[in-house]
């Protein structure tokens, strides 16, 4: 059990300007949960925050709310659908034209759902991993131009039950999808393992630069992560969530810690929980699998390999 205080991370570190790109959920309710709580805190500290969301009306509402609460006028929104490579590339092109600085990329969006992305991938693998993978690669050069950028990727303790079948990926069978609860959960676990391994290998590629990266388990947070599951599943999940799960503001604390805490640079590539480094299980620190995942993800996203 972690005791997280919402007073954590009271000020911007001296090295940070701070310009933030924060992908929110791809759903019509994407302005809620950890992403919104994180954006509120960063805007309140004086950061320029770019909210990236599929639903522009909801993103506009979120930006207006954050401006109203924090008094900041430096909160904007841009269109981004992580379930579409076309949209990710369009967003990156627009972002790089409009924003001359990027200090912090928080890969926050995530979902539990059935279905497929625009490019034909299982939606959990496509959104939770591939969308963030492509976005990070397209924005990485801008991060490296600054004085010490960071990439924070939200994972989950669920990575422990994840598995990556590369043959299935290459055959476009993905890492699990379907209508049943166990299929939702299996696909989600697989995507969260991808988040951890992505961060592990990204840190290796960033060695020698001033950019660092971290994966985060935010705790079991009461959000709309399961908004696409069936009605009977919600009837079971939501009362338990309200009773036992963390509220989004508390759940955002580890993300904020990895975004703002000075002195954690030596821990680039590591996994954080409860605002502290957490040791990964063997499957979460397998460098060979992490490199293979990177190579396959490049192939699936249409990126030329530079590894």
C-alpha positions as CSV (number, residue, x, y, z in Angstrom):
1,X,0.0,0.0,0.0
2,X,1.4,3.4,-0.9
3,X,0.8,6.6,1.0
4,X,0.8,9.3,-1.8
5,X,0.3,12.9,-1.0
6,X,-1.2,15.3,-3.5
7,X,1.3,17.9,-2.4
8,X,4.2,16.0,-4.0
9,X,6.2,17.9,-6.7
10,X,5.5,21.4,-5.6
11,X,7.7,23.3,-8.1
12,X,9.3,23.0,-11.5
13,X,12.9,21.8,-11.5
14,X,15.4,24.5,-12.5
15,X,16.3,22.6,-15.7
16,X,12.8,22.5,-17.1
17,X,11.1,25.3,-19.1
18,X,8.4,23.5,-19.2
19,X,6.6,22.5,-22.4
20,X,4.5,19.4,-22.2
21,X,2.8,17.1,-24.7
22,X,0.1,15.0,-22.9
23,X,-1.9,12.5,-24.9
24,X,-5.2,11.9,-23.3
25,X,-7.6,9.0,-23.8
26,X,-8.9,8.3,-27.3
27,X,-12.5,8.1,-26.1
28,X,-15.2,10.8,-26.0
29,X,-14.5,10.9,-22.2
30,X,-10.8,11.5,-22.7
31,X,-10.6,14.6,-20.6
32,X,-10.9,12.7,-17.4
33,X,-8.7,10.6,-15.1
34,X,-5.0,10.6,-14.6
35,X,-4.3,12.7,-17.7
36,X,-6.5,15.5,-16.6
37,X,-5.2,15.5,-13.0
38,X,-1.6,15.5,-14.4
39,X,-2.4,18.4,-16.7
40,X,-4.0,20.4,-13.9
41,X,-1.0,20.0,-11.7
42,X,1.5,20.9,-14.5
43,X,-0.5,23.9,-15.6
44,X,-0.7,25.1,-12.1
45,X,3.0,25.0,-11.8
46,X,3.4,27.2,-14.9
47,X,4.0,24.7,-17.6
48,X,2.7,25.1,-21.2
49,X,0.5,22.0,-21.7
50,X,-0.6,20.6,-25.0
51,X,-3.6,18.3,-24.5
52,X,-3.7,15.7,-27.4
53,X,-7.1,14.1,-27.7
54,X,-9.4,12.5,-30.3
55,X,-12.5,14.3,-29.3
56,X,-11.9,18.1,-29.8
57,X,-15.1,19.1,-27.9
58,X,-14.1,17.2,-24.8
59,X,-10.5,18.4,-25.1
60,X,-11.7,22.0,-25.4
61,X,-13.8,21.5,-22.2
62,X,-10.8,20.0,-20.4
63,X,-8.5,22.9,-21.5
64,X,-11.1,25.5,-20.4
65,X,-11.5,23.8,-17.1
66,X,-7.8,23.7,-16.4
67,X,-7.4,27.3,-17.4
68,X,-10.2,28.3,-15.1
69,X,-8.9,26.3,-12.1
70,X,-5.2,27.2,-12.5
71,X,-5.5,30.7,-14.1
72,X,-3.1,29.6,-16.8
73,X,-3.7,30.7,-20.4
74,X,-1.0,28.4,-21.7
75,X,-3.1,25.3,-22.1
76,X,-4.0,24.3,-25.6
77,X,-5.4,21.2,-27.3
78,X,-4.7,19.4,-30.6
79,X,-6.4,16.6,-32.4
80,X,-4.8,13.1,-31.9
81,X,-6.2,9.7,-32.4
82,X,-3.6,7.1,-31.2
83,X,-5.6,4.4,-33.0
84,X,-4.7,5.9,-36.3
85,X,-1.1,6.1,-37.7
86,X,-2.3,8.7,-40.1
87,X,-3.6,10.8,-37.2
88,X,-0.4,10.4,-35.2
89,X,1.7,11.5,-38.1
90,X,-0.6,14.5,-38.7
91,X,-0.5,15.5,-35.1
92,X,3.3,15.2,-34.9
93,X,3.7,17.4,-38.1
94,X,1.3,20.0,-36.7
95,X,2.9,19.9,-33.2
96,X,6.5,20.4,-34.6
97,X,5.4,23.3,-36.7
98,X,3.5,25.0,-33.8
99,X,5.7,24.1,-30.8
100,X,9.4,25.1,-30.9
101,X,10.2,23.4,-27.6
102,X,9.3,20.1,-26.0
103,X,10.5,19.2,-22.5
104,X,8.2,16.5,-21.5
105,X,6.1,13.8,-23.3
106,X,3.7,11.9,-21.1
107,X,2.4,8.8,-22.8
108,X,-0.8,8.7,-20.8
109,X,-3.6,7.5,-22.9
110,X,-4.9,3.9,-22.5
111,X,-8.0,1.8,-22.7
112,X,-9.5,-1.6,-22.2
113,X,-11.7,-2.5,-25.1
114,X,-12.4,-4.8,-28.0
115,X,-12.2,-3.9,-31.7
116,X,-9.5,-2.8,-34.0
117,X,-7.6,0.4,-34.9
118,X,-7.9,2.2,-38.2
119,X,-4.7,0.3,-39.3
120,X,-6.2,-3.1,-38.3
121,X,-4.5,-3.8,-35.0
122,X,-6.2,-5.0,-31.8
123,X,-7.2,-1.7,-30.2
124,X,-5.4,-2.2,-26.9
125,X,-2.1,-3.1,-28.6
126,X,-2.6,-0.4,-31.2
127,X,-3.5,2.4,-28.9
128,X,-1.7,1.5,-25.7
129,X,1.6,0.6,-27.4
130,X,1.9,1.3,-31.1
131,X,0.3,4.8,-31.0
132,X,2.6,5.9,-28.2
133,X,5.6,4.2,-29.9
134,X,5.1,6.1,-33.1
135,X,4.3,9.4,-31.4
136,X,7.5,9.2,-29.3
137,X,9.7,8.5,-32.3
138,X,8.2,11.3,-34.3
139,X,8.8,13.8,-31.4
140,X,12.1,12.5,-30.1
141,X,14.3,14.9,-32.0
142,X,12.4,17.9,-30.6
143,X,12.9,16.5,-27.1
144,X,16.6,16.1,-27.7
145,X,16.9,19.7,-28.8
146,X,16.1,20.9,-25.2
147,X,18.2,20.8,-22.1
148,X,17.0,17.6,-20.6
149,X,13.7,16.2,-21.7
150,X,11.8,13.3,-20.3
151,X,9.4,10.6,-21.6
152,X,7.0,9.2,-19.1
153,X,4.9,6.2,-20.2
154,X,2.0,4.9,-18.1
155,X,2.2,1.2,-17.7
156,X,0.6,-1.0,-15.0
157,X,1.4,-3.8,-12.6
158,X,-0.6,-5.8,-15.1
159,X,2.6,-6.1,-17.2
160,X,3.5,-9.0,-14.9
161,X,0.9,-11.2,-16.7
162,X,1.8,-10.0,-20.2
163,X,3.2,-12.1,-23.0
164,X,4.5,-11.1,-26.4
165,X,4.1,-13.4,-29.4
166,X,6.1,-11.9,-32.1
167,X,5.0,-14.4,-34.8
168,X,1.4,-13.4,-34.0
169,X,2.3,-9.8,-34.3
170,X,3.9,-10.2,-37.7
171,X,0.9,-12.1,-38.9
172,X,-1.3,-9.2,-37.7
173,X,-2.9,-11.5,-35.1
174,X,-1.8,-9.0,-32.5
175,X,-1.5,-9.6,-28.8
176,X,-5.0,-10.5,-27.9
177,X,-8.4,-9.1,-28.7
178,X,-12.0,-10.4,-28.3
179,X,-15.3,-9.9,-26.5
180,X,-14.8,-11.8,-23.3
181,X,-13.4,-10.4,-20.0
182,X,-10.4,-12.6,-20.0
183,X,-9.5,-11.5,-23.5
184,X,-9.8,-7.8,-22.5
185,X,-7.5,-8.5,-19.6
186,X,-5.0,-10.6,-21.5
187,X,-4.7,-8.0,-24.2
188,X,-4.3,-5.2,-21.7
189,X,-1.6,-7.1,-19.8
190,X,0.3,-7.6,-23.0
191,X,0.1,-4.0,-24.0
192,X,1.4,-2.9,-20.5
193,X,4.3,-5.3,-20.9
194,X,5.0,-3.5,-24.2
195,X,5.0,-0.2,-22.4
196,X,7.7,-1.4,-19.9
197,X,9.9,-3.0,-22.6
198,X,9.5,0.1,-24.8
199,X,10.9,2.3,-22.0
200,X,13.7,-0.2,-21.2
201,X,15.0,-0.1,-24.8
202,X,14.3,3.6,-25.3
203,X,16.6,4.3,-22.4
204,X,19.4,2.3,-24.1
205,X,18.9,4.3,-27.3
206,X,19.0,7.6,-25.4
207,X,22.3,6.9,-23.7
208,X,24.6,9.8,-24.3
209,X,21.8,12.3,-24.7
210,X,20.2,14.5,-22.1
211,X,16.7,12.8,-22.5
212,X,15.6,10.2,-20.0
213,X,12.6,8.0,-19.8
214,X,10.5,6.1,-17.2
215,X,7.6,3.8,-17.0
216,X,5.0,4.2,-14.3
217,X,2.5,2.1,-12.4
218,X,0.1,4.8,-11.1
219,X,-1.6,2.5,-8.7
220,X,-5.1,1.1,-9.2
221,X,-6.9,4.3,-10.1
222,X,-10.6,5.0,-10.4
223,X,-10.7,6.2,-14.1
224,X,-12.8,5.4,-17.2
225,X,-10.2,2.9,-18.4
226,X,-12.9,0.2,-18.7
227,X,-15.5,2.4,-20.4
228,X,-15.8,0.0,-23.4
229,X,-16.6,-3.1,-21.4
230,X,-20.1,-4.6,-21.2
231,X,-22.8,-3.3,-18.9
232,X,-22.7,-6.3,-16.6
233,X,-18.9,-6.0,-16.2
234,X,-19.3,-2.3,-15.2
235,X,-21.9,-3.3,-12.7
236,X,-19.3,-5.5,-11.1
237,X,-16.2,-3.3,-11.5
238,X,-17.4,0.2,-10.7
239,X,-18.7,-0.3,-7.1
240,X,-15.4,-2.0,-6.2
241,X,-13.5,0.9,-7.9
242,X,-15.3,3.5,-5.9
243,X,-14.6,1.7,-2.7
244,X,-11.0,0.6,-3.1
245,X,-9.3,2.5,-6.0
246,X,-7.2,5.7,-5.8
247,X,-8.7,8.9,-7.1
248,X,-7.0,10.3,-10.2
249,X,-5.3,13.2,-8.4
250,X,-3.5,10.7,-6.1
251,X,-2.9,8.3,-9.0
252,X,-1.1,11.1,-10.9
253,X,1.5,11.5,-8.3
254,X,4.0,9.0,-9.6
255,X,3.7,10.4,-13.1
256,X,4.4,13.8,-11.7
257,X,7.3,12.5,-9.7
258,X,8.9,11.1,-12.9
259,X,8.2,14.2,-14.8
260,X,9.5,16.7,-12.3
261,X,11.8,15.1,-9.7
262,X,15.4,16.2,-9.9
263,X,18.1,13.6,-9.5
264,X,16.3,10.5,-11.0
265,X,18.2,10.7,-14.3
266,X,20.4,7.7,-13.4
267,X,17.2,5.6,-13.2
268,X,16.4,6.2,-16.9
269,X,14.6,3.1,-18.3
270,X,13.4,2.0,-14.8
271,X,9.9,1.4,-13.6
272,X,8.4,3.6,-10.8
273,X,5.5,2.9,-8.4
274,X,4.5,5.0,-5.4
275,X,7.0,7.6,-6.4
276,X,9.9,5.2,-6.1
277,X,11.9,2.8,-8.3
278,X,10.3,-0.7,-8.4
279,X,12.2,-3.8,-9.5
280,X,10.7,-5.4,-12.5
281,X,10.0,-9.1,-12.9
282,X,12.4,-10.9,-15.3
283,X,10.0,-10.5,-18.2
284,X,9.9,-6.8,-17.7
285,X,13.7,-6.4,-17.9
286,X,14.5,-8.7,-20.8
287,X,16.7,-6.6,-23.1
288,X,16.6,-9.1,-26.0
289,X,12.8,-9.1,-26.0
290,X,12.7,-5.3,-25.6
291,X,15.0,-4.9,-28.7
292,X,12.9,-7.3,-30.7
293,X,9.7,-5.5,-29.8
294,X,11.3,-2.2,-30.9
295,X,12.3,-3.7,-34.3
296,X,8.9,-5.2,-34.8
297,X,7.1,-2.0,-33.8
298,X,9.2,0.0,-36.2
299,X,8.1,-2.4,-38.9
300,X,4.5,-2.3,-38.0
301,X,4.5,1.5,-37.8
302,X,6.3,1.9,-41.1
303,X,9.5,3.5,-39.5
304,X,12.9,2.7,-41.0
305,X,15.1,0.9,-38.6
306,X,17.9,2.8,-37.0
307,X,18.9,0.2,-34.4
